[in-house]
Each structure stands twice: as C-alpha cells, then as structure tokens.
Amino acid sequence: MAAPREDLSRLVFEHTGVLLRGAMAMGFTQADAEELVQDTFVAFLQARDRFEGRSSVRTFLFGILYNKGAELSRKHQREERSEDIEKIFDAQFDGAGHWLADRPRGPDEEALDHELAEAISECAKGLSMDQKTAFFMKETEGLSSQEVCNTLGITDTNLRVLLYRARLRLRECLERTWERR
C-alpha cells in the first residue's frame, strides 16, 4: 500500500485520536500513549507494503499499537524490578558504601534480606577468589581496609579495584537474577 503524502496525512489525522485513547485505555500515561501512537505510525510506514487489506487500516494500526504497548509494558516491568533490587541492595550499605549489618529490620525486610542474601551468595560464585574474599572481609565482616590489605597481602589501590569489580559483578548478577523473577 504505497500511499501518497496526502493519504498518509489523512490517515494520521483520522486515526491519531482513537489510537491515543486506545493507548491510554491500556493504562499508559499521556506521554507514553503519545509515544506509542508515534511508534505505531512509524511501524506502519515501515510495514505498509506488507498490508494486504484483509483487515481495515484501523485494525492493522491497533494490532501494531497493541504489540508496541506490550513491548513498552515489558520494558517498564524490567525497569521497575531493576529499581526494586537497587533499592534493596542500596539499603544494605551506608553512604560510604559499607555493609549495614546491625540496622533494625521488620518482617518484610527480614524476608527480603534473606532472599537478597541467597541471591548475593549465588552471585558471589561468579567472583574471583580475591574479589570474593576482599568483598566479604570488608563489607560483611567490617574489617578496615588496612586489615584486609594486610590479611590478603595487597595494596590499598588493589583492594579498591577488587571491591569495585566485586560490587559491579554482584550488581550485574543481581539485576539479571531479579529480571528473571
């Protein structure tokens, strides 16, 4: 369906309102709904040669809108889960990045802490022995940097690198773990 410019303008004019209402009825915000409608028209323009006319143009557009909406919903869910794990993970550390072992916890936090501890333990299996040892000595056991360096026989700079890499790998692993839930 190769349409001249006037036909495309008419198509957009006729269907924008109904598609926008449809996107908002799917539960999207005004901004997300407008973006979905734009994405729908872009996808339609890319696929219009495949439109065989077996359904109305409106039905075809709503099919595209539905698929684009499902993609956006999945994206929002992944982002929300990622934010949840970040909040839980960040709550385990103080402003300086040290493990908070003695803070008071309620039953919900206890359950989340237990789940997070299991996930961290599983993710720690992917760390090198040096990273794992440095991380747990510093963050879990609360040893000073100097004590960790002396115990492991490493420099302060090497310790910072080990801790940075351990935290980064743990965070990446935890995010992947949380996305699968």
N, CA and C atoms as a LAMMPS dump frame, in Angstrom:
ITEM: TIMESTEP
0
ITEM: NUMBER OF ATOMS
543
ITEM: BOX BOUNDS ff ff ff
-5.0000000000000000e+02 5.0000000000000000e+02
-5.0000000000000000e+02 5.0000000000000000e+02
-5.0000000000000000e+02 5.0000000000000000e+02
ITEM: ATOMS id mol type element x y z
1 1 1 N 0.845 -1.177 0
2 1 2 C 0 0 0
3 1 3 C 0.888 1.238 0
4 2 1 N 1.347 1.627 -1.118
5 2 2 C 2.162 2.824 -1.233
6 2 3 C 1.234 4.008 -1.373
7 3 1 N 1.122 4.807 -0.323
8 3 2 C 0.163 5.908 -0.312
9 3 3 C 0.885 7.223 -0.549
10 4 1 N 0.238 8.107 -1.307
11 4 2 C 0.813 9.434 -1.477
12 4 3 C 0.789 10.196 -0.143
13 5 1 N 1.534 11.266 -0.119
14 5 2 C 1.687 12.069 1.102
15 5 3 C 0.348 12.528 1.679
16 6 1 N -0.598 12.934 0.823
17 6 2 C -1.906 13.405 1.297
18 6 3 C -2.661 12.276 1.995
19 7 1 N -2.56 11.059 1.439
20 7 2 C -3.235 9.92 2.062
21 7 3 C -2.639 9.614 3.428
22 8 1 N -1.329 9.728 3.569
23 8 2 C -0.688 9.495 4.855
24 8 3 C -1.11 10.545 5.875
25 9 1 N -1.179 11.793 5.452
26 9 2 C -1.62 12.862 6.344
27 9 3 C -3.048 12.61 6.807
28 10 1 N -3.913 12.204 5.896
29 10 2 C -5.307 11.908 6.231
30 10 3 C -5.377 10.73 7.197
31 11 1 N -4.577 9.703 6.928
32 11 2 C -4.537 8.519 7.777
33 11 3 C -4.145 8.888 9.213
34 12 1 N -3.103 9.691 9.339
35 12 2 C -2.649 10.121 10.666
36 12 3 C -3.734 10.964 11.331
37 13 1 N -4.318 11.883 10.589
38 13 2 C -5.36 12.751 11.139
39 13 3 C -6.572 11.937 11.614
40 14 1 N -6.992 10.956 10.83
41 14 2 C -8.185 10.169 11.157
42 14 3 C -7.977 9.209 12.327
43 15 1 N -6.765 8.698 12.501
44 15 2 C -6.569 7.614 13.464
45 15 3 C -5.797 7.994 14.726
46 16 1 N -5.2 9.159 14.763
47 16 2 C -4.406 9.531 15.932
48 16 3 C -5.25 9.554 17.203
49 17 1 N -6.401 10.18 17.166
50 17 2 C -7.246 10.304 18.36
51 17 3 C -7.669 8.962 18.916
52 18 1 N -8.141 8.081 18.06
53 18 2 C -8.621 6.779 18.523
54 18 3 C -7.458 5.92 19.031
55 19 1 N -6.308 6.009 18.383
56 19 2 C -5.136 5.267 18.858
57 19 3 C -4.649 5.815 20.203
58 20 1 N -4.689 7.119 20.354
59 20 2 C -4.279 7.732 21.614
60 20 3 C -5.211 7.294 22.745
61 21 1 N -6.507 7.306 22.492
62 21 2 C -7.462 6.841 23.506
63 21 3 C -7.243 5.361 23.809
64 22 1 N -6.942 4.586 22.786
65 22 2 C -6.672 3.161 22.986
66 22 3 C -5.439 2.936 23.834
67 23 1 N -4.387 3.7 23.598
68 23 2 C -3.155 3.565 24.383
69 23 3 C -3.393 3.967 25.828
70 24 1 N -4.177 5.009 26.033
71 24 2 C -4.467 5.437 27.402
72 24 3 C -5.382 4.425 28.099
73 25 1 N -6.275 3.793 27.346
74 25 2 C -7.137 2.757 27.92
75 25 3 C -6.311 1.532 28.328
76 26 1 N -5.154 1.354 27.706
77 26 2 C -4.255 0.256 28.069
78 26 3 C -3.518 0.569 29.368
79 27 1 N -3.705 1.787 29.903
80 27 2 C -3.119 2.142 31.19
81 27 3 C -1.851 2.963 31.099
82 28 1 N -1.531 3.473 29.933
83 28 2 C -0.316 4.262 29.784
84 28 3 C -0.576 5.725 30.104
85 29 1 N 0.478 6.41 30.525
86 29 2 C 0.381 7.843 30.782
87 29 3 C 0.199 8.568 29.452
88 30 1 N -0.17 9.83 29.531
89 30 2 C -0.356 10.639 28.322
90 30 3 C 0.923 10.64 27.487
91 31 1 N 2.06 10.839 28.121
92 31 2 C 3.335 10.897 27.394
93 31 3 C 3.658 9.552 26.745
94 32 1 N 3.486 8.463 27.492
95 32 2 C 3.749 7.136 26.926
96 32 3 C 2.766 6.83 25.797
97 33 1 N 1.508 7.225 25.975
98 33 2 C 0.492 6.974 24.953
99 33 3 C 0.842 7.715 23.66
100 34 1 N 1.262 8.962 23.79
101 34 2 C 1.645 9.73 22.597
102 34 3 C 2.836 9.084 21.901
103 35 1 N 3.8 8.636 22.69
104 35 2 C 4.974 7.964 22.116
105 35 3 C 4.569 6.67 21.408
106 36 1 N 3.652 5.922 22.027
107 36 2 C 3.172 4.677 21.404
108 36 3 C 2.493 4.948 20.071
109 37 1 N 1.684 5.991 20.015
110 37 2 C 0.997 6.332 18.763
111 37 3 C 2.028 6.699 17.696
112 38 1 N 3.027 7.475 18.08
113 38 2 C 4.09 7.815 17.117
114 38 3 C 4.8 6.554 16.636
115 39 1 N 5.147 5.676 17.572
116 39 2 C 5.816 4.429 17.211
117 39 3 C 4.932 3.572 16.311
118 40 1 N 3.637 3.614 16.557
119 40 2 C 2.689 2.846 15.743
120 40 3 C 2.713 3.334 14.297
121 41 1 N 2.682 4.635 14.124
122 41 2 C 2.705 5.171 12.759
123 41 3 C 4.052 4.915 12.066
124 42 1 N 5.126 4.995 12.808
125 42 2 C 6.441 4.689 12.232
126 42 3 C 6.476 3.239 11.773
127 43 1 N 6.003 2.34 12.637
128 43 2 C 5.979 0.919 12.278
129 43 3 C 5.056 0.676 11.093
130 44 1 N 3.937 1.384 11.056
131 44 2 C 3.015 1.237 9.925
132 44 3 C 3.691 1.669 8.626
133 45 1 N 4.395 2.788 8.678
134 45 2 C 5.082 3.264 7.467
135 45 3 C 6.14 2.272 7.004
136 46 1 N 6.791 1.615 7.964
137 46 2 C 7.801 0.622 7.605
138 46 3 C 7.158 -0.651 7.062
139 47 1 N 5.944 -0.961 7.504
140 47 2 C 5.295 -2.228 7.134
141 47 3 C 4.149 -2.052 6.139
142 48 1 N 3.896 -0.85 5.674
143 48 2 C 2.702 -0.622 4.848
144 48 3 C 2.701 -1.425 3.547
145 49 1 N 3.875 -1.771 3.027
146 49 2 C 3.918 -2.584 1.812
147 49 3 C 3.438 -4.004 2.072
148 50 1 N 3.509 -4.441 3.342
149 50 2 C 3.031 -5.777 3.7
150 50 3 C 1.542 -5.793 4.035
151 51 1 N 0.92 -4.623 4.166
152 51 2 C -0.509 -4.552 4.462
153 51 3 C -1.286 -5.015 3.238
154 52 1 N -2.025 -6.11 3.417
155 52 2 C -2.722 -6.735 2.286
156 52 3 C -4.184 -6.334 2.2
157 53 1 N -4.678 -5.569 3.125
158 53 2 C -6.059 -5.121 3.067
159 53 3 C -7.066 -6.15 3.549
160 54 1 N -6.612 -7.236 4.187
161 54 2 C -7.552 -8.243 4.699
162 54 3 C -8.293 -7.734 5.928
163 55 1 N -7.78 -6.696 6.554
164 55 2 C -8.465 -6.048 7.668
165 55 3 C -8.483 -4.555 7.364
166 56 1 N -9.189 -3.815 8.179
167 56 2 C -9.195 -2.368 7.961
168 56 3 C -7.855 -1.797 8.413
169 57 1 N -7.558 -0.62 7.937
170 57 2 C -6.327 0.053 8.325
171 57 3 C -6.336 0.285 9.833
172 58 1 N -7.508 0.644 10.371
173 58 2 C -7.628 0.886 11.81
174 58 3 C -7.277 -0.381 12.596
175 59 1 N -7.769 -1.533 12.167
176 59 2 C -7.471 -2.799 12.838
177 59 3 C -5.976 -3.087 12.774
178 60 1 N -5.388 -2.85 11.607
179 60 2 C -3.951 -3.056 11.431
180 60 3 C -3.164 -2.145 12.37
181 61 1 N -3.57 -0.876 12.458
182 61 2 C -2.9 0.07 13.337
183 61 3 C -3.046 -0.349 14.808
184 62 1 N -4.235 -0.816 15.191
185 62 2 C -4.429 -1.255 16.572
186 62 3 C -3.586 -2.492 16.886
187 63 1 N -3.39 -3.359 15.906
188 63 2 C -2.508 -4.509 16.107
189 63 3 C -1.085 -4.06 16.4
190 64 1 N -0.636 -3.081 15.642
191 64 2 C 0.709 -2.529 15.865
192 64 3 C 0.768 -1.863 17.233
193 65 1 N -0.263 -1.058 17.554
194 65 2 C -0.311 -0.373 18.845
195 65 3 C -0.266 -1.376 19.99
196 66 1 N -1.021 -2.446 19.88
197 66 2 C -1.047 -3.47 20.929
198 66 3 C 0.35 -4.07 21.123
199 67 1 N 1.003 -4.428 20.028
200 67 2 C 2.352 -5.01 20.13
201 67 3 C 3.36 -4.017 20.701
202 68 1 N 3.282 -2.775 20.28
203 68 2 C 4.177 -1.743 20.814
204 68 3 C 3.889 -1.513 22.301
205 69 1 N 2.612 -1.554 22.67
206 69 2 C 2.233 -1.393 24.076
207 69 3 C 2.761 -2.532 24.932
208 70 1 N 2.702 -3.75 24.41
209 70 2 C 3.214 -4.907 25.146
210 70 3 C 4.724 -4.775 25.345
211 71 1 N 5.438 -4.317 24.315
212 71 2 C 6.888 -4.095 24.438
213 71 3 C 7.19 -3.062 25.518
214 72 1 N 6.431 -1.962 25.503
215 72 2 C 6.665 -0.897 26.478
216 72 3 C 6.338 -1.378 27.891
217 73 1 N 5.288 -2.168 28.041
218 73 2 C 4.946 -2.715 29.368
219 73 3 C 6.061 -3.601 29.892
220 74 1 N 6.598 -4.461 29.03
221 74 2 C 7.706 -5.326 29.455
222 74 3 C 8.916 -4.49 29.848
223 75 1 N 9.186 -3.433 29.105
224 75 2 C 10.313 -2.554 29.415
225 75 3 C 10.106 -1.896 30.782
226 76 1 N 8.887 -1.393 31.028
227 76 2 C 8.599 -0.767 32.322
228 76 3 C 8.742 -1.772 33.466
229 77 1 N 8.302 -3.004 33.26
230 77 2 C 8.411 -4.032 34.301
231 77 3 C 9.867 -4.337 34.604
232 78 1 N 10.701 -4.446 33.569
233 78 2 C 12.131 -4.693 33.794
234 78 3 C 12.756 -3.543 34.568
235 79 1 N 12.388 -2.319 34.213
236 79 2 C 12.943 -1.149 34.892
237 79 3 C 12.502 -1.111 36.352
238 80 1 N 11.217 -1.445 36.619
239 80 2 C 10.712 -1.45 37.991
240 80 3 C 11.428 -2.499 38.827
241 81 1 N 11.611 -3.694 38.272
242 81 2 C 12.315 -4.75 39.011
243 81 3 C 13.75 -4.337 39.266
244 82 1 N 14.365 -3.696 38.281
245 82 2 C 15.742 -3.241 38.442
246 82 3 C 15.81 -2.19 39.542
247 83 1 N 14.826 -1.27 39.577
248 83 2 C 14.804 -0.256 40.621
249 83 3 C 14.579 -0.9 41.987
250 84 1 N 13.71 -1.92 42.06
251 84 2 C 13.455 -2.606 43.324
252 84 3 C 14.731 -3.224 43.865
253 85 1 N 15.454 -3.946 43.036
254 85 2 C 16.672 -4.597 43.514
255 85 3 C 17.713 -3.552 43.886
256 86 1 N 17.752 -2.439 43.171
257 86 2 C 18.692 -1.379 43.518
258 86 3 C 18.368 -0.815 44.893
259 87 1 N 17.084 -0.601 45.186
260 87 2 C 16.696 -0.077 46.499
261 87 3 C 17.064 -1.058 47.596
262 88 1 N 16.768 -2.331 47.382
263 88 2 C 17.08 -3.349 48.384
264 88 3 C 18.586 -3.449 48.574
265 89 1 N 19.314 -3.481 47.47
266 89 2 C 20.771 -3.599 47.533
267 89 3 C 21.373 -2.374 48.211
268 90 1 N 20.923 -1.179 47.799
269 90 2 C 21.466 0.053 48.376
270 90 3 C 21.14 0.174 49.86
271 91 1 N 20.007 -0.368 50.289
272 91 2 C 19.628 -0.306 51.704
273 91 3 C 20.566 -1.125 52.581
274 92 1 N 21.344 -1.996 51.978
275 92 2 C 22.274 -2.821 52.742
276 92 3 C 23.583 -2.099 53.054
277 93 1 N 23.771 -0.9 52.472
278 93 2 C 25.027 -0.178 52.619
279 93 3 C 24.77 1.238 53.108
280 94 1 N 25.732 1.785 53.85
281 94 2 C 25.615 3.177 54.271
282 94 3 C 26.13 4.089 53.162
283 95 1 N 26.159 5.395 53.432
284 95 2 C 26.576 6.373 52.431
285 95 3 C 27.991 6.192 51.941
286 96 1 N 28.847 5.597 52.768
287 96 2 C 30.24 5.37 52.379
288 96 3 C 30.42 4.04 51.664
289 97 1 N 29.324 3.294 51.502
290 97 2 C 29.41 2.013 50.8
291 97 3 C 29.735 0.839 51.692
292 98 1 N 29.593 0.997 53.022
293 98 2 C 29.884 -0.088 53.944
294 98 3 C 28.609 -0.846 54.304
295 99 1 N 28.751 -2.128 54.487
296 99 2 C 27.65 -3.031 54.801
297 99 3 C 27.006 -2.621 56.126
298 100 1 N 25.683 -2.548 56.155
299 100 2 C 24.956 -2.23 57.38
300 100 3 C 24.443 -3.527 57.994
301 101 1 N 25.196 -4.078 58.904
302 101 2 C 24.838 -5.371 59.47
303 101 3 C 23.887 -5.244 60.66
304 102 1 N 23.914 -4.137 61.39
305 102 2 C 23.183 -4.043 62.644
306 102 3 C 21.964 -3.13 62.604
307 103 1 N 21.413 -2.846 61.455
308 103 2 C 20.254 -1.959 61.428
309 103 3 C 18.987 -2.752 61.753
310 104 1 N 17.995 -2.128 62.401
311 104 2 C 16.764 -2.84 62.752
312 104 3 C 15.946 -3.157 61.493
313 105 1 N 15.276 -4.314 61.519
314 105 2 C 14.522 -4.753 60.35
315 105 3 C 13.15 -5.261 60.769
316 106 1 N 12.157 -5.012 59.916
317 106 2 C 10.819 -5.556 60.121
318 106 3 C 10.702 -6.896 59.413
319 107 1 N 9.547 -7.572 59.548
320 107 2 C 9.386 -8.903 58.941
321 107 3 C 9.538 -8.896 57.418
322 108 1 N 8.995 -7.87 56.762
323 108 2 C 9.128 -7.798 55.305
324 108 3 C 10.588 -7.633 54.91
325 109 1 N 11.281 -6.771 55.64
326 109 2 C 12.697 -6.564 55.338
327 109 3 C 13.506 -7.818 55.619
328 110 1 N 13.143 -8.539 56.697
329 110 2 C 13.838 -9.794 57.019
330 110 3 C 13.714 -10.784 55.864
331 111 1 N 12.494 -10.909 55.326
332 111 2 C 12.271 -11.835 54.205
333 111 3 C 13.064 -11.393 52.981
334 112 1 N 13.026 -10.092 52.676
335 112 2 C 13.788 -9.58 51.542
336 112 3 C 15.283 -9.73 51.769
337 113 1 N 15.725 -9.479 53.008
338 113 2 C 17.146 -9.636 53.33
339 113 3 C 17.587 -11.079 53.12
340 114 1 N 16.75 -12.013 53.547
341 114 2 C 17.078 -13.432 53.374
342 114 3 C 17.169 -13.772 51.883
343 115 1 N 16.192 -13.291 51.119
344 115 2 C 16.189 -13.54 49.67
345 115 3 C 17.41 -12.891 49.015
346 116 1 N 17.73 -11.669 49.443
347 116 2 C 18.885 -10.974 48.889
348 116 3 C 20.179 -11.686 49.274
349 117 1 N 20.261 -12.161 50.515
350 117 2 C 21.46 -12.868 50.958
351 117 3 C 21.687 -14.12 50.125
352 118 1 N 20.598 -14.845 49.821
353 118 2 C 20.723 -16.033 48.97
354 118 3 C 21.189 -15.649 47.572
355 119 1 N 20.619 -14.569 47.042
356 119 2 C 20.995 -14.123 45.698
357 119 3 C 22.452 -13.659 45.667
358 120 1 N 22.88 -12.924 46.693
359 120 2 C 24.275 -12.47 46.756
360 120 3 C 25.206 -13.667 46.854
361 121 1 N 24.83 -14.636 47.677
362 121 2 C 25.651 -15.835 47.831
363 121 3 C 25.799 -16.566 46.5
364 122 1 N 24.699 -16.672 45.775
365 122 2 C 24.734 -17.344 44.468
366 122 3 C 25.57 -16.53 43.48
367 123 1 N 25.387 -15.221 43.475
368 123 2 C 26.14 -14.359 42.56
369 123 3 C 27.624 -14.314 42.905
370 124 1 N 27.951 -14.464 44.187
371 124 2 C 29.349 -14.426 44.616
372 124 3 C 30.148 -15.576 44.019
373 125 1 N 29.462 -16.628 43.602
374 125 2 C 30.162 -17.753 42.983
375 125 3 C 30.851 -17.338 41.681
376 126 1 N 30.384 -16.245 41.079
377 126 2 C 30.98 -15.755 39.838
378 126 3 C 32.159 -14.83 40.047
379 127 1 N 32.483 -14.522 41.301
380 127 2 C 33.624 -13.643 41.589
381 127 3 C 34.898 -14.459 41.681
382 128 1 N 36.004 -13.788 41.407
383 128 2 C 37.296 -14.452 41.632
384 128 3 C 37.474 -14.632 43.137
385 129 1 N 38.359 -15.509 43.529
386 129 2 C 38.582 -15.757 44.952
387 129 3 C 39.029 -14.479 45.66
388 130 1 N 39.917 -13.692 45.025
389 130 2 C 40.387 -12.444 45.626
390 130 3 C 39.239 -11.445 45.803
391 131 1 N 38.39 -11.314 44.773
392 131 2 C 37.262 -10.392 44.861
393 131 3 C 36.296 -10.817 45.966
394 132 1 N 35.981 -12.097 45.989
395 132 2 C 35.036 -12.624 46.974
396 132 3 C 35.58 -12.415 48.388
397 133 1 N 36.83 -12.749 48.596
398 133 2 C 37.436 -12.63 49.92
399 133 3 C 37.482 -11.165 50.355
400 134 1 N 37.946 -10.281 49.475
401 134 2 C 38.043 -8.863 49.812
402 134 3 C 36.656 -8.293 50.127
403 135 1 N 35.676 -8.62 49.299
404 135 2 C 34.326 -8.099 49.494
405 135 3 C 33.763 -8.532 50.849
406 136 1 N 33.812 -9.82 51.138
407 136 2 C 33.206 -10.302 52.371
408 136 3 C 33.989 -9.881 53.618
409 137 1 N 35.306 -9.773 53.525
410 137 2 C 36.082 -9.3 54.674
411 137 3 C 35.737 -7.84 54.974
412 138 1 N 35.658 -7.042 53.921
413 138 2 C 35.419 -5.604 54.091
414 138 3 C 33.955 -5.31 54.408
415 139 1 N 33.037 -5.872 53.63
416 139 2 C 31.631 -5.495 53.736
417 139 3 C 30.849 -6.299 54.757
418 140 1 N 31.115 -7.579 54.859
419 140 2 C 30.353 -8.413 55.787
420 140 3 C 30.991 -8.448 57.162
421 141 1 N 32.28 -8.639 57.191
422 141 2 C 32.984 -8.737 58.473
423 141 3 C 33.34 -7.371 59.05
424 142 1 N 33.305 -6.347 58.223
425 142 2 C 33.555 -4.987 58.693
426 142 3 C 35.002 -4.677 59.016
427 143 1 N 35.918 -5.435 58.433
428 143 2 C 37.335 -5.158 58.664
429 143 3 C 37.723 -3.857 57.97
430 144 1 N 38.704 -3.182 58.521
431 144 2 C 39.181 -1.947 57.899
432 144 3 C 39.932 -2.294 56.616
433 145 1 N 40.092 -1.294 55.778
434 145 2 C 40.84 -1.505 54.54
435 145 3 C 42.253 -1.993 54.84
436 146 1 N 42.868 -1.398 55.858
437 146 2 C 44.234 -1.791 56.222
438 146 3 C 44.289 -3.252 56.659
439 147 1 N 43.295 -3.69 57.436
440 147 2 C 43.267 -5.081 57.887
441 147 3 C 43.097 -6.038 56.71
442 148 1 N 42.235 -5.666 55.772
443 148 2 C 42.026 -6.516 54.596
444 148 3 C 43.299 -6.579 53.772
445 149 1 N 43.922 -5.42 53.557
446 149 2 C 45.168 -5.38 52.783
447 149 3 C 46.251 -6.226 53.439
448 150 1 N 46.398 -6.111 54.755
449 150 2 C 47.415 -6.889 55.466
450 150 3 C 47.122 -8.386 55.382
451 151 1 N 45.866 -8.76 55.549
452 151 2 C 45.492 -10.173 55.511
453 151 3 C 45.724 -10.774 54.135
454 152 1 N 45.352 -10.026 53.093
455 152 2 C 45.475 -10.548 51.732
456 152 3 C 46.838 -10.251 51.103
457 153 1 N 47.617 -9.392 51.736
458 153 2 C 48.928 -9.042 51.194
459 153 3 C 48.828 -8.233 49.916
460 154 1 N 47.909 -7.264 49.894
461 154 2 C 47.702 -6.436 48.7
462 154 3 C 47.791 -4.964 49.079
463 155 1 N 47.908 -4.114 48.07
464 155 2 C 47.962 -2.674 48.301
465 155 3 C 46.549 -2.122 48.439
466 156 1 N 46.452 -0.922 48.954
467 156 2 C 45.161 -0.247 49.101
468 156 3 C 44.509 -0.034 47.73
469 157 1 N 45.319 0.317 46.752
470 157 2 C 44.8 0.507 45.393
471 157 3 C 44.23 -0.795 44.852
472 158 1 N 44.937 -1.884 45.042
473 158 2 C 44.462 -3.187 44.58
474 158 3 C 43.151 -3.551 45.281
475 159 1 N 43.038 -3.248 46.57
476 159 2 C 41.806 -3.527 47.308
477 159 3 C 40.643 -2.747 46.714
478 160 1 N 40.854 -1.479 46.426
479 160 2 C 39.776 -0.662 45.841
480 160 3 C 39.33 -1.242 44.502
481 161 1 N 40.277 -1.694 43.692
482 161 2 C 39.945 -2.298 42.397
483 161 3 C 39.149 -3.589 42.606
484 162 1 N 39.604 -4.43 43.532
485 162 2 C 38.903 -5.686 43.815
486 162 3 C 37.471 -5.421 44.293
487 163 1 N 37.308 -4.457 45.203
488 163 2 C 35.976 -4.142 45.724
489 163 3 C 35.078 -3.553 44.639
490 164 1 N 35.64 -2.679 43.823
491 164 2 C 34.858 -2.089 42.733
492 164 3 C 34.355 -3.175 41.792
493 165 1 N 35.245 -4.052 41.367
494 165 2 C 34.864 -5.12 40.439
495 165 3 C 33.884 -6.085 41.08
496 166 1 N 34.084 -6.407 42.351
497 166 2 C 33.17 -7.319 43.048
498 166 3 C 31.775 -6.705 43.12
499 167 1 N 31.684 -5.439 43.514
500 167 2 C 30.375 -4.774 43.608
501 167 3 C 29.71 -4.704 42.243
502 168 1 N 30.486 -4.371 41.225
503 168 2 C 29.939 -4.267 39.872
504 168 3 C 29.391 -5.617 39.403
505 169 1 N 30.163 -6.672 39.569
506 169 2 C 29.715 -8.002 39.138
507 169 3 C 28.521 -8.48 39.957
508 170 1 N 28.547 -8.223 41.252
509 170 2 C 27.404 -8.61 42.084
510 170 3 C 26.149 -7.867 41.648
511 171 1 N 26.284 -6.58 41.408
512 171 2 C 25.129 -5.786 40.991
513 171 3 C 24.583 -6.294 39.656
514 172 1 N 25.456 -6.548 38.682
515 172 2 C 25.014 -7.056 37.376
516 172 3 C 24.308 -8.394 37.53
517 173 1 N 24.879 -9.276 38.324
518 173 2 C 24.285 -10.597 38.545
519 173 3 C 22.936 -10.466 39.24
520 174 1 N 22.859 -9.608 40.246
521 174 2 C 21.597 -9.418 40.967
522 174 3 C 20.52 -8.835 40.053
523 175 1 N 20.892 -7.918 39.187
524 175 2 C 19.924 -7.354 38.251
525 175 3 C 19.402 -8.432 37.304
526 176 1 N 20.302 -9.278 36.798
527 176 2 C 19.861 -10.379 35.916
528 176 3 C 18.956 -11.338 36.685
529 177 1 N 19.32 -11.641 37.925
530 177 2 C 18.53 -12.548 38.756
531 177 3 C 17.147 -11.961 38.993
532 178 1 N 17.085 -10.684 39.286
533 178 2 C 15.807 -10.027 39.591
534 178 3 C 14.932 -9.948 38.341
535 179 1 N 15.537 -9.747 37.163
536 179 2 C 14.758 -9.664 35.923
537 179 3 C 14.066 -10.981 35.605
538 180 1 N 14.651 -12.093 36.025
539 180 2 C 14.053 -13.397 35.735
540 180 3 C 12.861 -13.695 36.614
541 181 1 N 12.655 -12.924 37.674
542 181 2 C 11.546 -13.189 38.61
543 181 3 C 10.276 -12.578 38.15
